[in-house]
Amino acid sequence: MVVSTVWILILFIGISSAIRHPLQSPGKLTRREVASTNGSEYPASEIEIPIDHYNSSDSRTYSNRYWVNSEYYHPGGPVFYFDSGEQNAQPLVPYFLYEVAGPSAVMNLARRFNGLALIFEHRFYGQSLPFPVNTTTGMANGGYSAYQYLNTEQALQDPVYFANNFQPPGLESYWSSLSPKNTPWVWLGGSYPGVRGAYIRVRNPETFYASWASSAPTQAAVDMWTYYAQAERSMTGNCSADYTAVTRYVDATLSNGTQQEISDLKYDLYQAVLAGPDNEQPPVNRSESDALSNPDVGNYLLLPLSFYQYYGFEASVQPFCDIMETFNQSNVSTTDNGGTLESIASESGIASTHNISLAWKSFLTGIAQINYDSIPYSDDPISDISWTWQYCSEWGFYQRGNPENPHTIESQFISIALFQSQCDQTFPKGLPPSPNVAAPNKYGGWHINPSNIMFASGEYDPWRAYSPTSTEIGSPGRQAISDIPDCGIAPPNDTVFGLVYRDMVHVSDMRALLNKSDPNHQNFSTVGFSSPIDTEPFYAGVGLFGMALEKWLPCFGNGSYDQMTFQFPDA
């Protein structure tokens, strides 16, 4: 199980994992279905967008991609804008605009309200590149001279410019009616695209009439030690206790252990990382393991959490916990003789019931037994570099270990200073000393409260900590309510209109995965902003937001939106 320690901030890179179950074969799809999952088969349209929206003397433009599905459009219907965020938008097109593997929110709403659906690609991602890019490194030519145009304001102005200059090929006779002056534009997005959808309702309510912001961390922050806290809270008590004990044991050894103790710890951990279910003790060169830095060690401790953000505890972390807590006897009944014998897995954990040495050994067995490399993933260096610039320059979200947290499952050696040093190494010129989080937070952060918006979060989503429904210390503690506000009226400031999905994680509601044999849903790089573990959030979210639009849309244009046909979609 060779795993590289790449320090890329986790945010919206899609993850598809089936750790608890064998990976499905692509052969279960028909030839037509396999072909239709290929995003390149859906040609993009392009619009020329200014590189700098705020310098009238700069006439440079670049081609920005977008895709349209007008299958359900009737004149007067809304425009449903799906924001692709910080990734190549092309792989999303089959799933969100053509519902290859199950229904999507943007198409469900387009169908219901006779609307036009589209996906818009973010500047500096995919092929919407204002400057030439080295496709091997992902770095734009010119470095800072290019990335100075990748910031919150330039990126938010792009969809505004796009909406006001929207002229899709083949729909020439409707160009005027598709203007946001004449028809409501409705924003949908999850995670960073959800943040953008919330900000746009504050910034440009005249352009985007309503938004659905899913899993949207609207509060930018340099320090995000809470990221793994949500994972720890969702674990079984014994696994959480042992994970915490192991993390503290490793940190203490690296800080205060003898040279031999440190060497042995690194050797054992590296051997487990390189191992697999069929080879638990591969040969290891001790000089290689000794060369591991303390942050490298801390990063390897987080391997069991690699897929948590989109798959939650049961589908991603529990297999590891089962192996660790049962001493790799997860298939053996924990009690016998009518329950008179002691359970294999104790409620308080191995470290408490036995000792930390045995807990450490069991932790290593869990890492060795689960082959994380069996999950296919192809990296996108362009997206990696662009998002690195964004979080290093404005967003922060440094997912550090917090030794002051008594339940920490992340090493203290993964620190704010570490993240900042990696930012500075990647971009030697142009970055502020620390991310300028004030730039995005001016739109309200935790307190953001525009009208005509629905927020949604997963109960155990790591990003909920910085969303309007956060329950973390320091947050305003707003309560999610499902009472639909009147159009143009924000809910009370201590509430949020929307939903918190029980037991769910990141972006659980933008589509429903029904065809689980789809090969791209066995690929870490092509799931795209969606947790596929349950379909219930999708139907709950679409239902509530659809009801909200029924209340809000007739108010568009001071009540002049008289072509609403949502009650009779085929009229």
C-alpha positions in Angstrom: 0.0 0.0 0.0 2.3 2.7 -1.2 0.9 6.1 -0.2 2.6 9.4 -0.9 2.4 12.2 1.6 1.0 15.0 -0.6 0.0 18.0 1.4 -3.1 19.2 -0.4 -5.9 20.7 1.7 -8.9 18.5 1.7 -12.0 20.3 0.4 -14.0 19.3 -2.6 -12.0 16.7 -4.4 -14.5 13.9 -4.9 -13.8 10.6 -3.3 -15.3 7.2 -4.4 -14.5 4.4 -2.0 -15.9 1.0 -1.3 -13.6 -0.1 1.5 -16.2 -2.3 3.1 -17.2 -4.0 -0.2 -15.4 -5.3 -3.3 -15.0 -2.8 -6.1 -17.6 -3.2 -8.8 -16.7 -4.2 -12.3 -17.4 -1.7 -15.1 -18.8 -4.6 -17.1 -22.1 -4.2 -15.3 -22.9 -1.2 -17.5 -24.2 -1.3 -21.0 -22.0 0.0 -23.8 -24.3 3.1 -24.0 -24.1 3.8 -20.3 -20.3 3.5 -20.3 -20.0 5.9 -23.2 -22.4 8.3 -21.6 -20.3 8.7 -18.5 -17.5 10.2 -20.6 -17.7 13.9 -20.1 -15.8 14.6 -23.3 -18.8 13.4 -25.2 -20.7 16.5 -24.1 -19.2 19.4 -26.0 -18.8 22.6 -24.1 -19.7 26.1 -25.1 -17.4 29.0 -24.3 -17.8 32.7 -23.4 -15.0 35.3 -23.4 -14.7 36.7 -19.9 -12.4 39.6 -18.8 -9.3 38.5 -17.0 -9.6 41.6 -14.8 -13.1 42.8 -14.2 -11.9 45.9 -12.3 -9.4 47.5 -14.7 -11.2 49.1 -17.6 -7.9 49.6 -19.4 -7.2 45.9 -19.4 -8.9 44.4 -22.5 -7.6 40.9 -22.1 -10.1 38.0 -22.0 -10.1 34.3 -21.7 -12.4 31.5 -22.8 -14.5 30.1 -20.0 -16.4 26.8 -20.5 -20.0 26.0 -19.7 -22.5 23.3 -20.6 -26.3 23.7 -21.1 -29.2 21.3 -21.1 -32.4 22.9 -22.4 -34.5 19.7 -22.6 -37.1 20.9 -20.2 -36.9 24.6 -20.9 -40.1 26.5 -21.7 -40.0 30.3 -22.4 -40.2 32.1 -19.0 -38.7 29.2 -17.1 -35.8 29.9 -14.6 -32.1 29.3 -15.3 -30.7 26.8 -12.9 -27.0 27.5 -12.6 -24.8 24.7 -11.1 -21.3 25.9 -10.0 -18.6 23.4 -10.5 -16.1 25.1 -8.2 -12.5 24.1 -7.9 -12.2 21.2 -10.3 -12.4 20.4 -14.0 -16.1 20.6 -14.7 -16.2 18.2 -17.6 -16.5 15.0 -15.6 -19.5 16.4 -13.8 -21.6 17.0 -16.9 -22.9 13.4 -17.5 -24.0 13.2 -13.8 -25.4 16.6 -13.1 -26.8 17.6 -16.6 -27.7 14.2 -17.9 -28.3 12.1 -14.8 -26.4 9.1 -15.9 -26.2 7.4 -12.6 -29.2 8.9 -10.8 -31.2 12.1 -10.5 -29.5 15.4 -9.9 -30.8 18.5 -8.1 -30.2 20.9 -11.0 -32.1 18.7 -13.5 -34.8 17.8 -11.1 -35.6 21.4 -10.6 -35.3 22.2 -14.3 -37.8 19.5 -15.0 -40.2 20.7 -12.3 -40.1 24.4 -13.2 -39.6 24.2 -17.0 -36.1 25.6 -16.5 -32.8 25.6 -18.3 -29.9 23.9 -16.6 -26.2 24.7 -16.9 -22.8 24.0 -15.4 -20.2 26.8 -15.3 -16.5 26.1 -14.9 -14.5 28.2 -12.5 -11.5 30.3 -13.7 -8.1 28.6 -13.4 -9.7 25.1 -13.5 -10.3 22.6 -16.2 -9.8 24.4 -19.5 -11.1 27.8 -18.3 -7.5 29.1 -18.1 -6.8 32.8 -18.2 -3.1 32.0 -18.8 -1.1 29.1 -20.2 -0.5 26.3 -17.7 2.3 23.7 -17.4 0.1 20.5 -17.5 2.8 18.5 -15.7 3.2 20.8 -12.7 -0.2 22.5 -12.9 1.5 25.9 -12.5 0.3 28.8 -14.6 3.0 30.6 -16.6 4.2 33.7 -14.7 3.3 32.4 -11.2 2.0 35.3 -9.1 1.5 37.6 -12.2 -1.2 35.0 -13.2 -2.6 34.0 -9.9 -3.2 37.5 -8.7 -6.4 37.2 -10.8 -7.5 34.2 -8.9 -9.3 35.7 -5.9 -12.7 35.9 -4.4 -13.8 39.0 -6.1 -12.6 38.2 -9.7 -14.1 34.7 -9.4 -17.5 36.0 -8.1 -17.7 38.5 -10.9 -17.3 35.8 -13.5 -20.8 34.3 -13.1 -22.3 37.8 -12.9 -20.7 38.7 -16.2 -21.7 35.3 -17.6 -25.4 35.7 -16.6 -25.6 39.2 -18.1 -24.0 38.1 -21.3 -25.6 34.6 -21.6 -26.1 33.7 -25.3 -26.2 29.9 -25.5 -25.9 28.5 -29.1 -29.1 27.1 -30.5 -31.3 29.3 -28.2 -30.8 32.6 -30.1 -34.5 33.4 -30.0 -34.5 33.3 -26.2 -31.4 35.3 -25.5 -33.2 38.3 -24.3 -35.7 36.4 -22.1 -32.8 34.4 -20.5 -31.3 37.6 -19.1 -31.4 37.8 -15.3 -33.4 41.0 -15.8 -36.2 39.0 -17.3 -36.0 35.5 -15.7 -34.8 34.3 -12.3 -31.4 32.8 -12.1 -31.1 30.1 -9.3 -27.7 29.1 -8.0 -26.9 25.5 -6.8 -23.6 24.5 -5.4 -22.0 22.3 -2.7 -19.0 23.1 -0.5 -16.9 26.0 -2.0 -19.5 26.4 -4.8 -22.1 26.6 -2.0 -20.1 29.3 -0.3 -20.1 31.2 -3.6 -23.8 30.8 -3.9 -24.3 32.3 -0.4 -21.9 35.2 -1.1 -23.6 35.9 -4.5 -26.9 36.4 -2.7 -25.3 39.1 -0.6 -23.2 40.6 -3.4 -25.4 40.3 -6.5 -29.0 39.6 -5.5 -30.1 41.4 -8.7 -28.4 38.8 -10.8 -29.0 35.6 -8.8 -32.5 35.5 -7.4 -32.1 32.4 -5.1 -29.5 29.9 -4.0 -29.2 26.4 -2.6 -25.9 26.3 -0.6 -25.0 22.8 0.5 -22.2 22.1 2.9 -21.0 25.7 2.6 -18.2 26.8 5.0 -19.0 30.5 4.7 -16.6 31.4 7.6 -13.1 31.4 6.3 -10.5 30.7 9.0 -6.8 30.1 9.1 -7.1 27.5 11.9 -9.3 24.6 11.2 -8.3 22.1 13.8 -12.0 21.1 14.0 -11.8 19.2 10.6 -11.0 15.9 12.2 -13.0 16.6 15.3 -16.2 15.7 13.4 -14.8 12.4 12.4 -13.8 11.6 16.0 -17.3 12.4 17.2 -18.8 10.0 14.7 -16.7 7.1 15.7 -17.6 4.3 18.1 -16.3 5.1 21.6 -13.6 2.5 21.8 -12.2 3.4 18.3 -12.2 7.1 19.2 -10.4 6.4 22.5 -7.7 4.3 20.9 -7.2 6.6 18.0 -6.7 9.5 20.5 -4.4 7.4 22.6 -2.3 6.3 19.6 -2.0 9.8 18.4 -0.8 11.1 21.7 1.6 8.1 22.1 3.2 8.8 18.7 3.5 12.5 19.3 5.1 11.9 22.8 7.5 9.4 21.3 8.6 11.7 18.5 9.0 14.5 21.0 10.7 12.8 23.9 11.6 9.2 22.8 15.1 7.9 22.4 16.6 7.7 19.0 16.0 4.0 18.9 12.4 4.3 20.0 11.7 6.9 17.3 13.4 4.8 14.7 11.4 1.7 15.6 8.2 3.7 15.6 8.8 5.0 12.1 9.9 1.6 10.9 6.8 -0.1 12.2 4.4 2.5 10.8 6.1 2.6 7.4 6.0 -1.1 7.1 2.2 -1.1 7.8 1.8 1.6 5.2 3.6 -0.4 2.6 1.8 -3.6 3.6 -1.4 -5.1 2.2 -3.9 -7.8 3.3 -1.7 -10.4 1.6 1.7 -9.1 2.8 1.6 -7.6 6.3 5.3 -7.4 6.8 7.0 -6.3 3.5 10.8 -5.6 3.6 11.5 -2.0 4.6 14.8 -0.1 4.3 15.3 1.4 7.7 17.1 4.4 6.2 13.9 5.2 4.3 11.7 5.0 7.4 14.2 7.0 9.4 14.0 9.7 6.8 10.3 10.3 7.5 9.7 13.7 9.0 7.4 14.1 12.0 4.7 15.6 9.8 5.0 12.6 7.4 4.4 10.3 10.4 1.4 12.4 11.4 0.0 12.3 7.9 0.2 8.5 7.8 -1.7 8.3 11.1 -4.6 9.9 9.2 -4.8 7.2 6.5 -8.0 5.6 8.0 -9.7 8.9 7.5 -8.8 9.4 3.9 -12.4 8.8 2.6 -14.3 10.2 5.6 -15.4 13.5 4.1 -17.6 11.9 1.5 -18.3 8.5 3.0 -18.6 9.0 6.7 -17.7 6.7 9.5 -19.6 3.5 8.6 -18.5 3.2 5.0 -14.9 4.4 5.4 -13.5 4.4 9.0 -15.5 1.5 10.6 -13.7 -1.3 8.7 -10.4 0.0 10.1 -11.9 0.3 13.6 -13.4 -3.2 13.4 -9.9 -4.6 12.6 -8.2 -2.6 15.3 -10.6 -3.2 18.1 -11.0 -6.9 17.5 -7.3 -7.6 17.0 -8.1 -8.5 13.4 -10.9 -10.9 14.5 -13.8 -8.9 13.1 -15.4 -12.0 11.6 -15.4 -13.8 14.9 -18.4 -13.6 17.3 -17.4 -11.3 20.1 -19.1 -13.4 22.8 -19.8 -17.0 23.3 -21.7 -19.3 25.7 -24.8 -17.1 25.7 -22.7 -14.0 26.3 -20.9 -15.2 29.4 -17.4 -14.7 28.0 -15.8 -11.3 27.7 -16.2 -9.5 24.4 -13.2 -9.4 22.0 -13.7 -5.6 21.6 -14.0 -3.7 24.9 -16.2 -0.7 25.1 -13.4 1.5 26.6 -10.8 0.5 24.0 -7.6 -1.4 23.9 -5.3 1.2 25.5 -7.6 1.5 28.5 -8.3 -2.2 28.9 -4.8 -3.5 28.1 -2.0 -1.0 27.3 -0.9 1.5 24.7 1.7 -0.9 23.2 -1.1 -3.3 22.2 -3.3 -0.5 21.0 -0.4 0.7 18.7 0.1 -2.8 17.4 -3.6 -3.2 16.6 -3.6 0.3 14.9 -0.8 -0.8 12.6 -2.6 -4.0 11.8 -5.7 -2.0 10.8 -3.6 0.1 8.4 -1.8 -2.9 7.0 -5.1 -4.9 6.4 -6.9 -2.2 4.4 -5.5 -1.5 1.0 -6.2 2.2 0.5 -4.4 2.1 -2.9 -7.2 -0.2 -4.3 -9.3 3.0 -4.8 -8.4 4.4 -8.2 -7.5 8.0 -8.4 -5.9 10.3 -11.0 -4.5 13.5 -9.7 -5.2 16.9 -11.4 -2.2 19.1 -11.0 -4.0 22.2 -12.4 -6.7 21.9 -9.8 -4.2 21.2 -7.0 -2.1 24.2 -7.7 -5.1 26.6 -8.2 -6.8 25.5 -5.0 -3.5 25.7 -3.1 -3.2 29.3 -4.2 -6.8 30.0 -3.1 -6.5 28.6 0.4 -3.0 30.0 0.9 -4.0 33.5 -0.2 -7.5 33.9 1.2 -9.3 30.9 2.6 -6.9 29.3 5.1 -8.7 26.2 6.5 -5.4 24.8 7.7 -6.4 21.4 9.1 -3.9 21.2 11.9 -3.6 19.0 14.9 -4.7 20.6 18.2 -2.8 19.2 21.2 -5.2 21.2 23.5 -8.1 19.1 22.3 -8.4 16.1 24.7 -9.9 14.0 21.9 -7.5 14.9 19.1 -6.9 12.3 16.5 -4.5 14.4 14.5 -0.8 14.8 15.3 0.4 18.1 16.7 3.2 18.0 14.1 0.6 18.9 11.4 0.7 22.5 12.4 -0.3 25.9 11.0 3.3 26.7 10.5 3.7 23.6 8.4 0.8 24.6 6.1 2.1 28.1 5.8 5.7 26.9 5.0 4.3 24.7 2.2 2.3 27.6 0.8 5.4 29.8 0.8 7.4 27.1 -0.9 4.8 26.6 -3.6 4.4 30.4 -4.2 7.5 32.2 -3.2 6.0 35.5 -4.4 2.7 37.2 -3.9 1.2 35.5 -0.8 0.3 37.4 2.3 2.1 36.3 5.5 -1.1 34.5 6.5 -4.3 33.9 4.4 -6.4 37.1 4.1 -9.6 35.6 5.4 -11.1 39.0 5.9 -11.6 39.2 2.1 -14.2 36.4 1.9 -15.6 37.0 5.4 -16.8 40.5 4.6 -19.9 38.8 3.2 -20.9 37.6 6.7 -19.1 34.4 7.5 -21.0 32.4 10.1 -23.6 35.2 10.3 -24.4 35.5 6.6 -28.1 35.8 6.2 -29.4 36.8 2.8 -32.9 36.2 1.6 -34.0 33.5 -0.8 -31.4 31.0 0.2 -31.5 27.5 1.6 -28.5 26.1 3.6 -28.0 22.4 4.1 -25.3 20.4 6.0 -24.5 16.9 7.0 -24.5 16.3 10.8 -21.0 15.0 10.7 -19.6 17.0 7.8 -16.1 18.3 8.7 -17.0 21.5 7.0 -20.1 22.1 9.1 -17.8 23.7 11.7 -17.5 26.8 9.5 -21.0 26.8 8.0 -24.0 28.8 9.3 -25.3 25.7 11.1 -22.0 25.3 13.1 -22.2 24.1 16.6 -18.6 24.7 17.4 -17.4 27.0 20.2 -17.2 30.5 19.0 -19.9 30.1 16.3 -23.2 31.9 16.8 -25.1 28.6 17.3 -27.8 29.3 14.7 -30.6 26.7 14.5 -31.7 25.2 11.1 -35.4 25.6 10.6 -37.5 24.3 7.7 -40.1 27.1 7.8 -39.8 28.8 4.4 -39.3 32.5 4.7 -41.3 34.9 2.5 -39.6 35.9 -0.7 -37.1 38.7 -0.2 -37.2 38.3 3.6 -34.2 36.8 5.5 -35.1 34.5 8.5 -34.3 35.6 12.0 -30.6 36.1 12.6 -30.4 33.2 15.1 -31.8 30.8 12.6 -30.9 29.3 9.2 -33.5 28.3 6.6 -32.5 24.8 5.6 -31.7 21.3 6.8 -29.1 19.3 8.8 -29.1 15.8 7.5 -28.7 13.2 10.3 -25.5 11.1 10.2 -24.6 12.6 6.8 -21.3 14.1 5.7 -20.2 16.4 2.9 -22.6 17.5 0.1 -25.1 14.6 0.5 -27.9 16.2 -1.5 -26.8 17.5 -4.9 -27.6 14.2 -6.6 -28.6 10.6 -5.8 -26.4 7.7 -6.8 -28.7 4.9 -7.9 -26.4 3.1 -10.4 -23.6 2.0 -8.1 -22.0 -0.1 -10.9 -20.9 3.0 -12.7 -17.1 2.7 -13.0 -16.6 6.4 -12.3 -18.1 6.0 -8.9 -15.3 3.6 -8.1 -12.8 6.3 -8.9 -11.7 8.8 -6.3 -11.3 11.6 -8.8 -14.7 11.6 -10.6 -17.4 11.5 -7.9 -17.4 15.3 -7.7 -18.8 17.1 -4.7 -21.2 14.4 -3.7 -21.5 11.9 -0.9 -23.1 8.8 -2.4 -23.8 7.0 0.9 -27.6 7.7 1.1 -30.2 9.0 -1.3 -32.5 10.4 1.5 -30.7 13.9 1.7 -31.2 14.4 -2.0 -34.9 13.9 -1.9 -35.3 15.9 1.3 -33.2 18.8 -0.1 -34.9 18.9 -3.5 -38.3 18.7 -1.9 -37.7 21.6 0.5 -35.9 23.8 -2.0 -38.6 23.1 -4.6 -41.3 24.2 -2.1 -39.3 27.3 -1.4 -39.1 28.2 -5.0 -42.8 27.8 -5.4 -43.1 30.5 -2.8 -40.3 32.7 -4.0 -40.4 32.6 -7.8 -43.8 34.3 -8.3 -42.3 37.4 -6.5 -39.7 37.8 -9.2 -39.9 41.2 -10.9 -42.2 42.7 -8.3 -44.7 39.9 -9.0 -44.5 40.2 -12.7 -43.2 36.7 -13.2 -46.5 35.6 -14.7 -45.1 32.8 -16.9 -44.5 30.5 -13.9 -45.8 27.0 -14.8 -44.3 24.9 -12.0 -47.7 23.5 -11.2 -48.1 22.1 -14.7 -44.6 21.4 -16.0 -45.8 20.1 -19.4 -48.2 22.9 -20.1 
